[in-house]
Amino acid sequence: MHYAILCYHSEEVVTAWTKEQNEEVMGRLEKVRHRIAKEGKLGPVARLLPTTAATTLRKDRDAPLILDGPFAETKEQFLGFYIVDVADLDEALGIARELGEANPGGAFEVRPLAVYYPAGV
């Protein structure tokens, strides 16, 4: 079963980290990624750039509206994701717990994926 582990955190907190603090957190996360990859359970992983680099297309009107920045105004922002291929939700939650220990604060949303492959692939 494929799960997405969506990572949320206060962008103000994350962007205030020193280079050393950022490297420390990323190093701890790398240990978790390495273990999951070694087990053959890790899919794509991405860290998103800050919301100041985002553009949102709103298609709730005839002419789409394009806005700078994210649509949601929240304290925590979507910062990145992990795709894991594990046996069940309990295993995905275990990985989310490890990620939470490596990067305290914020939230990790675990959501099952419906994976689609192009015809003939």
DSSP file (Angstrom, degrees, kcal/mol; ACC not computed):
  #  RESIDUE AA STRUCTURE BP1 BP2  ACC     N-H-->O    O-->H-N    N-H-->O    O-->H-N    TCO  KAPPA ALPHA  PHI   PSI    X-CA   Y-CA   Z-CA
    1    1 A M              0   0    0      0, 0.0    85,-2.3     0, 0.0     2,-0.4   0.000 360.0 360.0 360.0 134.8    0.0    0.0    0.0
    2    2 A H  E     -A   85   0A   0    111,-0.4   111,-2.6    83,-0.2     2,-0.4  -0.775 360.0-177.4 -94.6 136.8    1.3    3.4   -0.9
    3    3 A Y  E     -AB  84 112A   0     81,-2.6    81,-2.7    -2,-0.4     2,-0.5  -0.976  20.2-140.8-130.0 145.9    1.0    6.3    1.6
    4    4 A A  E     -AB  83 111A   0    107,-3.1   107,-2.6    -2,-0.4     2,-0.7  -0.912  10.1-157.4-100.0 132.7    1.9   10.0    1.3
    5    5 A I  E     -AB  82 110A   0     77,-2.9    77,-1.6    -2,-0.5     2,-0.4  -0.933  14.2-158.7-109.5 106.3    3.3   11.5    4.5
    6    6 A L  E     -AB  81 109A   0    103,-3.2   103,-2.6    -2,-0.7     2,-0.5  -0.733   5.3-145.0 -92.9 129.9    2.7   15.2    4.2
    7    7 A C  E     +AB  80 108A   0     73,-2.9    72,-3.0    -2,-0.4    73,-1.1  -0.829  19.2 178.9-103.5 125.6    5.0   17.4    6.3
    8    8 A Y  E     +AB  78 107A   0     99,-3.1    99,-2.2    -2,-0.5     2,-0.3  -0.940  10.1 150.2-123.5 145.8    3.7   20.7    7.8
    9    9 A H  E     -A   77   0A   0     68,-1.7    68,-2.8    -2,-0.4     2,-0.6  -0.973  54.4 -78.7-162.7 164.3    5.5   23.2   10.0
   10   10 A S  E  >  -A   76   0A   0     -2,-0.3     4,-2.4    66,-0.3     3,-0.3  -0.614  34.7-152.4 -70.7 118.3    5.5   26.9   10.8
   11   11 A E  H  > S+     0   0    0     64,-0.6     4,-2.7    -2,-0.6     5,-0.2   0.843  94.9  59.5 -63.1 -32.3    7.4   28.5    8.0
   12   12 A E  H  > S+     0   0    0     63,-0.3     4,-0.6     2,-0.2    -1,-0.2   0.896 108.8  44.4 -61.5 -39.4    8.4   31.3   10.3
   13   13 A V  H >> S+     0   0    0     -3,-0.3     3,-0.7     2,-0.2     4,-0.5   0.955 115.5  45.8 -68.7 -50.8   10.2   28.7   12.5
   14   14 A V  H >< S+     0   0    0     -4,-2.4     3,-1.1     1,-0.3    -2,-0.2   0.891 112.7  48.8 -64.2 -41.9   11.8   26.8    9.7
   15   15 A T  H 3< S+     0   0    0     -4,-2.7    -1,-0.3     1,-0.2    -2,-0.2   0.660 106.1  59.8 -74.5 -13.1   13.1   29.8    7.8
   16   16 A A  H << S+     0   0    0     -3,-0.7    -1,-0.2    -4,-0.6    -2,-0.2   0.562  80.1 112.3 -88.4  -9.1   14.5   31.2   11.0
   17   17 A W  S << S-     0   0    0     -3,-1.1     2,-0.1    -4,-0.5    -3,-0.0  -0.333  70.8-121.2 -62.0 142.7   16.8   28.2   11.5
   18   18 A T     >  -     0   0    0      1,-0.1     4,-2.6     4,-0.0     5,-0.2  -0.322  31.3-101.3 -71.7 168.1   20.5   28.9   11.2
   19   19 A K  H  > S+     0   0    0      1,-0.2     4,-2.5     2,-0.2     5,-0.2   0.899 125.9  50.5 -57.8 -40.8   22.4   27.0    8.5
   20   20 A E  H  > S+     0   0    0      2,-0.2     4,-2.1     1,-0.2    -1,-0.2   0.906 109.8  48.6 -65.9 -42.7   23.7   24.7   11.2
   21   21 A Q  H  > S+     0   0    0      2,-0.2     4,-2.4     1,-0.2     5,-0.2   0.921 112.4  49.1 -63.2 -43.4   20.2   24.0   12.7
   22   22 A N  H  X S+     0   0    0     -4,-2.6     4,-2.8     1,-0.2     5,-0.2   0.923 111.6  48.7 -61.7 -44.9   18.9   23.3    9.2
   23   23 A E  H  X S+     0   0    0     -4,-2.5     4,-2.1    -5,-0.2    -1,-0.2   0.863 110.1  52.7 -63.9 -35.7   21.7   20.9    8.5
   24   24 A E  H  X S+     0   0    0     -4,-2.1     4,-2.0     2,-0.2    -2,-0.2   0.941 112.6  43.2 -65.0 -47.8   21.2   19.1   11.8
   25   25 A V  H  X S+     0   0    0     -4,-2.4     4,-2.4     1,-0.2    -2,-0.2   0.934 114.9  49.5 -63.6 -45.7   17.5   18.6   11.2
   26   26 A M  H  X S+     0   0    0     -4,-2.8     4,-2.1     1,-0.2    -1,-0.2   0.854 109.1  53.8 -63.9 -33.6   18.1   17.5    7.6
   27   27 A G  H  X S+     0   0    0     -4,-2.1     4,-1.5    -5,-0.2    -1,-0.2   0.905 109.1  47.5 -65.6 -42.0   20.8   15.1    8.8
   28   28 A R  H  X S+     0   0    0     -4,-2.0     4,-1.3     1,-0.2    -2,-0.2   0.903 112.7  49.2 -65.7 -40.1   18.4   13.4   11.2
   29   29 A L  H  X S+     0   0    0     -4,-2.4     4,-2.7     1,-0.2    -2,-0.2   0.871 105.4  58.6 -65.9 -36.0   15.8   13.2    8.5
   30   30 A E  H  X S+     0   0    0     -4,-2.1     4,-3.0     1,-0.2    -1,-0.2   0.869 100.7  56.2 -61.6 -36.6   18.4   11.6    6.2
   31   31 A K  H  X S+     0   0    0     -4,-1.5     4,-1.9     2,-0.2    -1,-0.2   0.912 110.1  44.8 -61.5 -42.0   18.9    8.8    8.7
   32   32 A V  H  X S+     0   0    0     -4,-1.3     4,-2.3     2,-0.2    -2,-0.2   0.938 114.2  49.1 -66.4 -46.7   15.2    8.0    8.5
   33   33 A R  H  X S+     0   0    0     -4,-2.7     4,-2.8     1,-0.2     5,-0.2   0.912 109.8  52.3 -58.1 -44.0   15.2    8.2    4.7
   34   34 A H  H  X S+     0   0    0     -4,-3.0     4,-2.6     1,-0.2    -1,-0.2   0.916 109.9  48.1 -61.2 -44.4   18.2    6.0    4.4
   35   35 A R  H  X S+     0   0    0     -4,-1.9     4,-1.4     2,-0.2    -1,-0.2   0.932 114.1  45.8 -63.1 -45.1   16.7    3.3    6.6
   36   36 A I  H  <>S+     0   0    0     -4,-2.3     5,-2.3     1,-0.2     6,-0.5   0.906 114.0  48.9 -65.8 -41.0   13.4    3.3    4.7
   37   37 A A  H ><5S+     0   0    0     -4,-2.8     3,-1.8     1,-0.2    -1,-0.2   0.908 107.0  55.4 -64.1 -42.0   15.2    3.3    1.3
   38   38 A K  H 3<5S+     0   0    0     -4,-2.6    -1,-0.2     1,-0.3    -2,-0.2   0.830 106.6  51.7 -60.5 -32.1   17.4    0.4    2.4
   39   39 A E  T 3<5S-     0   0    0     -4,-1.4    -1,-0.3    -5,-0.2    -2,-0.2   0.472 116.7-117.7 -82.1  -2.8   14.2   -1.5    3.2
   40   40 A G  T < 5S+     0   0    0     -3,-1.8    -3,-0.2    -4,-0.2    -2,-0.1   0.747  86.5 110.6  74.7  24.0   12.9   -0.7   -0.4
   41   41 A K      < +     0   0    0     -5,-2.3    44,-2.5    43,-0.1     2,-0.5   0.387  46.5  98.8-110.9   1.6    9.9    1.2    1.0
   42   42 A L  E     +C   84   0A   0     -6,-0.5    42,-0.2    42,-0.2     3,-0.1  -0.803  41.2 172.0-101.8 128.4   10.8    4.8    0.0
   43   43 A G  E     -     0   0A   0     40,-3.7    40,-0.1    -2,-0.5    -2,-0.1  -0.053  54.2 -20.9-103.1-149.7    9.4    6.5   -3.0
   44   44 A P  E     -     0   0A   0      0, 0.0    39,-1.6     0, 0.0     2,-0.4  -0.270  57.3-168.4 -61.7 144.8    9.8   10.2   -4.0
   45   45 A V  E     +C   82   0A   0     37,-0.2     2,-0.4    -3,-0.1    37,-0.2  -0.995   7.5 179.5-131.6 136.8   10.7   12.7   -1.4
   46   46 A A  E     -C   81   0A   0     35,-2.1    35,-2.0    -2,-0.4     2,-0.5  -0.999  21.1-155.4-142.5 139.7   10.5   16.5   -1.9
   47   47 A R  E     -C   80   0A   0     -2,-0.4    33,-0.3    33,-0.2     2,-0.2  -0.969  28.1-137.1-108.7 123.2   11.1   19.6    0.2
   48   48 A L        -     0   0    0     31,-3.7     3,-0.1    -2,-0.5    -2,-0.0  -0.482  14.2-115.9 -80.9 148.9    9.1   22.5   -1.1
   49   49 A L        -     0   0    0      1,-0.2    -1,-0.1    -2,-0.2     5,-0.0  -0.325  55.7 -68.1 -70.8 165.7   10.6   26.0   -1.4
   50   50 A P    >   -     0   0    0      0, 0.0     3,-2.4     0, 0.0     4,-0.2  -0.081  45.5-109.0 -57.5 157.3    9.0   28.7    0.8
   51   51 A T  G >  S+     0   0    0      1,-0.3     3,-1.7     2,-0.2    18,-0.1   0.717 114.7  74.4 -61.4 -20.2    5.4   29.8    0.1
   52   52 A T  G 3  S+     0   0    0      1,-0.3    -1,-0.3    17,-0.1    17,-0.1   0.712  95.7  51.5 -64.9 -17.7    6.8   33.1   -1.2
   53   53 A A  G <  S+     0   0    0     -3,-2.4    -1,-0.3    15,-0.1    -2,-0.2   0.451  93.5 105.3 -93.7  -2.3    7.8   31.1   -4.3
   54   54 A A    <   -     0   0    0     -3,-1.7    15,-3.5    -4,-0.2     2,-0.4  -0.423  49.0-166.1 -83.1 153.3    4.3   29.6   -4.7
   55   55 A T  E     -D   68   0B   0     13,-0.3     2,-0.4    -2,-0.1    13,-0.2  -0.995   9.2-154.7-133.1 135.6    1.7   30.6   -7.3
   56   56 A T  E     -D   67   0B   0     11,-2.9    11,-3.2    -2,-0.4     2,-0.6  -0.936   4.6-155.7-115.7 133.3   -1.9   29.5   -7.0
   57   57 A L  E     -D   66   0B   0     -2,-0.4     2,-0.6     9,-0.2     9,-0.2  -0.941  11.2-160.0-105.3 116.3   -4.4   29.0   -9.9
   58   58 A R  E     -D   65   0B   0      7,-3.5     7,-2.5    -2,-0.6     3,-0.2  -0.866  10.0-176.9 -98.3 120.4   -8.0   29.4   -8.7
   59   59 A K        +     0   0    0     -2,-0.6    -1,-0.1     5,-0.2     7,-0.0  -0.355  49.6 109.0-114.1  51.3  -10.4   27.8  -11.1
   60   60 A D  S    S+     0   0    0      3,-0.1     2,-0.3    -2,-0.1    -1,-0.2   0.113  78.1  47.2-109.0  20.0  -13.7   28.7   -9.5
   61   61 A R  S    S-     0   0    0     -3,-0.2     4,-0.1     1,-0.1     0, 0.0  -0.921  96.7 -95.8-149.2 170.1  -14.6   31.2  -12.1
   62   62 A D  S    S+     0   0    0     -2,-0.3    -1,-0.1     1,-0.2    -3,-0.0   0.929 115.5  43.6 -61.5 -48.7  -14.7   31.4  -15.9
   63   63 A A  S    S-     0   0    0     -3,-0.1    -1,-0.2     1,-0.0    -3,-0.1  -0.882 100.2-118.9 -96.7 118.9  -11.3   33.1  -16.3
   64   64 A P        -     0   0    0      0, 0.0     2,-0.5     0, 0.0    -5,-0.2  -0.210  22.1-135.3 -55.9 145.0   -8.8   31.4  -13.9
   65   65 A L  E     -D   58   0B   0     -7,-2.5    -7,-3.5    -4,-0.1     2,-0.5  -0.907  13.3-155.9-104.8 127.4   -7.4   33.7  -11.3
   66   66 A I  E     -D   57   0B   0     -2,-0.5     2,-0.3    -9,-0.2    -9,-0.2  -0.914  15.2-175.1-107.8 125.6   -3.6   33.4  -10.7
   67   67 A L  E     -D   56   0B   0    -11,-3.2   -11,-2.9    -2,-0.5     2,-0.3  -0.899  26.3-119.0-121.0 145.3   -2.4   34.5   -7.3
   68   68 A D  E    S+D   55   0B   0     -2,-0.3   -13,-0.3   -13,-0.2   -15,-0.1  -0.636  80.5  11.2 -76.2 140.1    1.1   34.9   -5.8
   69   69 A G  S    S-     0   0    0    -15,-3.5   -13,-0.2    -2,-0.3    -2,-0.2  -0.134 104.8 -38.9  87.0 177.8    1.7   32.7   -2.8
   70   70 A P        -     0   0    0      0, 0.0   -14,-0.1     0, 0.0    -2,-0.0  -0.354  44.5-132.9 -75.9 158.1   -0.3   29.8   -1.3
   71   71 A F  S    S+     0   0    0    -16,-0.1     2,-0.3    -2,-0.1    -3,-0.0   0.900  84.7  76.2 -76.7 -42.2   -4.1   29.8   -1.2
   72   72 A A        -     0   0    0      1,-0.1     2,-0.9    -3,-0.0     0, 0.0  -0.512  66.8-152.7 -77.2 134.1   -4.4   28.8    2.5
   73   73 A E        +     0   0    0     -2,-0.3     2,-0.3     4,-0.0    -1,-0.1  -0.843  44.2 136.5-102.9  93.6   -3.7   31.3    5.2
   74   74 A T        -     0   0    0     -2,-0.9    -2,-0.0     1,-0.1     3,-0.0  -0.876  64.2-119.8-135.2 164.9   -2.6   29.1    8.0
   75   75 A K  S    S+     0   0    0     -2,-0.3   -64,-0.6   -65,-0.1     2,-0.4   0.869 102.4  53.6 -73.1 -37.2    0.2   29.1   10.7
   76   76 A E  E    S-A   10   0A   0    -66,-0.2     2,-0.3   -65,-0.1   -66,-0.3  -0.832  75.7-159.3-101.9 137.9    1.6   25.8    9.4
   77   77 A Q  E     -A    9   0A   0    -68,-2.8   -68,-1.7    -2,-0.4     2,-0.6  -0.813  29.3-101.9-113.9 154.5    2.5   25.4    5.7
   78   78 A F  E     +A    8   0A   0     -2,-0.3   -70,-0.2   -70,-0.2     3,-0.1  -0.657  43.4 173.0 -73.3 115.6    2.9   22.3    3.6
   79   79 A L  E     -     0   0A   0    -72,-3.0   -31,-3.7    -2,-0.6     2,-0.3   0.648  51.2 -47.9-104.9 -19.3    6.7   21.9    3.4
   80   80 A G  E     -AC   7  47A   0    -73,-1.1   -73,-2.9   -33,-0.3    -1,-0.3  -0.983  49.7-122.1 169.1-175.8    7.2   18.6    1.6
   81   81 A F  E     -AC   6  46A   0    -35,-2.0   -35,-2.1    -2,-0.3     2,-0.4  -0.986   0.6-147.5-154.3 161.0    6.3   15.0    1.4
   82   82 A Y  E     -AC   5  45A   0    -77,-1.6   -77,-2.9    -2,-0.3     2,-0.5  -0.975  12.7-151.0-125.1 141.3    7.4   11.4    1.5
   83   83 A I  E     -A    4   0A   0    -39,-1.6   -40,-3.7    -2,-0.4     2,-0.4  -0.979  22.0-177.0-110.9 125.5    5.9    8.5   -0.5
   84   84 A V  E     -AC   3  42A   0    -81,-2.7   -81,-2.6    -2,-0.5     2,-0.6  -0.931  24.3-148.9-124.7 148.2    6.2    5.2    1.2
   85   85 A D  E     +A    2   0A   0    -44,-2.5   -83,-0.2    -2,-0.4     2,-0.2  -0.905  41.4 150.6-115.5  99.1    5.2    1.7    0.1
   86   86 A V        -     0   0    0    -85,-2.3     3,-0.1    -2,-0.6    -2,-0.0  -0.724  56.8-105.0-129.2 172.7    4.4   -0.2    3.3
   87   87 A A  S    S-     0   0    0     -2,-0.2     2,-0.3     1,-0.1   -85,-0.1   0.869  88.8 -24.0 -69.1 -38.4    2.2   -3.0    4.5
   88   88 A D  S  > S-     0   0    0    -87,-0.1     4,-1.8     1,-0.1     3,-0.3  -0.939  72.8 -78.0-163.6 178.9   -0.4   -0.9    6.3
   89   89 A L  H  > S+     0   0    0     -2,-0.3     4,-2.9     1,-0.2     5,-0.2   0.863 120.2  60.3 -60.8 -38.5   -1.4    2.3    8.0
   90   90 A D  H  > S+     0   0    0      1,-0.2     4,-1.8     2,-0.2    -1,-0.2   0.904 106.2  46.7 -58.6 -41.3    0.4    1.3   11.2
   91   91 A E  H  > S+     0   0    0     -3,-0.3     4,-1.8     2,-0.2    -1,-0.2   0.900 112.0  50.5 -68.0 -39.9    3.7    1.0    9.4
   92   92 A A  H  X S+     0   0    0     -4,-1.8     4,-2.3     1,-0.2    -2,-0.2   0.906 110.1  50.4 -63.1 -41.1    3.2    4.4    7.7
   93   93 A L  H  X S+     0   0    0     -4,-2.9     4,-2.3     1,-0.2    -1,-0.2   0.856 105.9  56.5 -65.4 -34.4    2.4    6.0   11.1
   94   94 A G  H  X S+     0   0    0     -4,-1.8     4,-1.9    -5,-0.2    -1,-0.2   0.906 108.6  46.6 -61.8 -41.5    5.6    4.4   12.5
   95   95 A I  H  X S+     0   0    0     -4,-1.8     4,-2.5     2,-0.2    -2,-0.2   0.913 110.2  52.9 -66.4 -42.4    7.6    6.2    9.8
   96   96 A A  H  X S+     0   0    0     -4,-2.3     4,-2.3     1,-0.2    -2,-0.2   0.888 107.6  52.5 -60.3 -38.5    5.7    9.5   10.5
   97   97 A R  H  X S+     0   0    0     -4,-2.3     4,-2.0     2,-0.2    -1,-0.2   0.922 108.9  49.5 -62.5 -43.7    6.6    9.1   14.2
   98   98 A E  H  X S+     0   0    0     -4,-1.9     4,-2.0     1,-0.2    -2,-0.2   0.919 111.3  48.8 -60.7 -43.9   10.3    8.7   13.3
   99   99 A L  H  X S+     0   0    0     -4,-2.5     4,-2.1     1,-0.2    -1,-0.2   0.891 109.6  53.3 -63.0 -38.6   10.1   11.8   11.0
  100  100 A G  H  < S+     0   0    0     -4,-2.3    -1,-0.2     1,-0.2    -2,-0.2   0.848 108.2  49.4 -65.3 -34.7    8.5   13.7   13.9
  101  101 A E  H  < S+     0   0    0     -4,-2.0    -1,-0.2     1,-0.2    -2,-0.2   0.865 112.9  47.7 -70.2 -35.3   11.3   12.7   16.2
  102  102 A A  H  < S+     0   0    0     -4,-2.0    -2,-0.2     1,-0.3   -73,-0.2   0.816 126.5  27.3 -73.9 -30.6   13.8   13.9   13.7
  103  103 A N  S  < S-     0   0    0     -4,-2.1    -1,-0.3    -5,-0.2    -2,-0.1  -0.715  86.0-159.0-133.7  80.3   12.0   17.2   13.0
  104  104 A P        +     0   0    0      0, 0.0    -3,-0.1     0, 0.0     3,-0.1  -0.226  54.3  39.8 -65.0 151.3   10.1   18.2   16.1
  105  105 A G  S    S+     0   0    0      1,-0.2   -97,-0.1    -5,-0.1    -2,-0.1  -0.125  86.4  51.1  95.8 163.4    7.2   20.6   15.7
  106  106 A G  S    S-     0   0    0     -2,-0.1     2,-0.3   -99,-0.1   -97,-0.3  -0.319  84.5 -78.7  73.9-155.8    4.6   20.8   13.0
  107  107 A A  E     -B    8   0A   0    -99,-2.2   -99,-3.1    -3,-0.1     2,-0.5  -0.982  19.1-145.6-148.5 153.9    2.5   17.9   11.9
  108  108 A F  E     -B    7   0A   0     -2,-0.3     2,-0.5  -101,-0.2  -101,-0.2  -0.961  17.0-159.1-125.1 111.1    2.8   14.9    9.6
  109  109 A E  E     -B    6   0A   0   -103,-2.6  -103,-3.2    -2,-0.5     2,-0.5  -0.784   5.0-155.8 -91.9 129.2   -0.4   13.9    7.8
  110  110 A V  E     +B    5   0A   0     -2,-0.5  -105,-0.2  -105,-0.2   -17,-0.0  -0.924  19.1 171.2-109.4 123.8   -0.6   10.3    6.6
  111  111 A R  E     -B    4   0A   0   -107,-2.6  -107,-3.1    -2,-0.5    -2,-0.0  -0.994  31.8-120.2-138.1 130.5   -2.9    9.7    3.6
  112  112 A P  E     -B    3   0A   0      0, 0.0     2,-0.4     0, 0.0  -109,-0.3  -0.342  31.1-138.9 -65.5 148.9   -3.3    6.6    1.4
  113  113 A L        -     0   0    0   -111,-2.6     2,-0.7    -2,-0.0  -111,-0.4  -0.847  10.3-145.9-109.9 145.1   -2.6    7.0   -2.3
  114  114 A A        -     0   0    0     -2,-0.4     2,-0.5  -113,-0.1  -111,-0.0  -0.959  29.0-153.2-101.3 111.9   -4.5    5.7   -5.3
  115  115 A V        -     0   0    0     -2,-0.7     2,-0.4  -113,-0.0    -2,-0.0  -0.760  10.7-167.3 -95.4 129.2   -1.6    5.1   -7.7
  116  116 A Y        -     0   0    0     -2,-0.5    -2,-0.0     0, 0.0     0, 0.0  -0.942   2.4-162.0-116.8 136.0   -2.3    5.3  -11.4
  117  117 A Y        -     0   0    0     -2,-0.4     3,-0.1     1,-0.0     4,-0.0  -0.922  30.4-103.5-115.3 141.9    0.1    4.1  -14.1
  118  118 A P    >   -     0   0    0      0, 0.0     3,-1.7     0, 0.0    -1,-0.0  -0.284  50.7 -89.2 -59.7 148.2   -0.1    5.1  -17.8
  119  119 A A  T 3  S+     0   0    0      1,-0.3     0, 0.0     2,-0.1     0, 0.0  -0.323 113.7  22.0 -58.5 137.0   -1.6    2.5  -20.1
  120  120 A G  T 3         0   0    0     -3,-0.1    -1,-0.3     1,-0.0     0, 0.0   0.495 360.0 360.0  84.7   3.2    1.1    0.2  -21.5
  121  121 A V    <         0   0    0     -3,-1.7    -2,-0.1    -4,-0.0    -1,-0.0   0.416 360.0 360.0-105.1 360.0    3.6    0.9  -18.7
